[in-house]
Amino acid sequence: MSGVHELVEIKFRLHDGSDIGPNTYSIATSIATLKERILAQWPKEKKNGPRTINDLKLINAGKILENNRTLAECKSPICDFSGMTTMHVVVRAPSAERGTEKRAAKEPKEIKCGCVIL
């Protein structure tokens, strides 16, 4: 088979153990395209779902896959995409929550003043 037309079957494992897929993809498919498909197929009943592809991370064979790479470029000796491949999906917290955490961490907890009269 020609490398560009080679097909792989992938399912995406969500944090709660449920799956999206399996679906068949060309190994020329970019990781960003996979993330777009996950967004489109994200179960509506799940709360705090991703809003953009930047809210998602795909992990395969212990490696975080970069958006600008293709499936063919992500092949490794550990994962050769033979048979069914399961990729883990990690969702970052919504940006409103992330901003609140950062602001709370930067605020001083308590200011103590001491005065000395000589």
C-alpha positions, 0 to 999 in steps of 0.5 A: 500500500502507498503510505499516503493512502494507508488507513488506520482505525482509531478510537478516542478514550475520554477521561470517564472511560467512554469512547468516541469512535472507532473511525478510519483515518488516512495516515496523512491526517493531521492531529489538528483534524483529529481534534476537530473531529473529536470536537464535532463528535463530543457527547453533548451530555458531558459537562465541561467539554472542550471548546477549541482544539487547543483545549484538547491533548491527544496522547498515544504511546505515552506521547502528546501529539502535536497539532501540526504533525500527521499520523504518519509522523507520529508512528513509533516502534511502540505504536505502528497503528496496526489493528485498532489504536486507542488514543487518550483525550485530555481536556484542559479546564475551561479558560474562565476557571483557569484564569480564576485559579491564576488570579487567586494564586497571585493575590497575597493571602494576608498582609501583616504589618508590624510597628515598632515605637522607639 
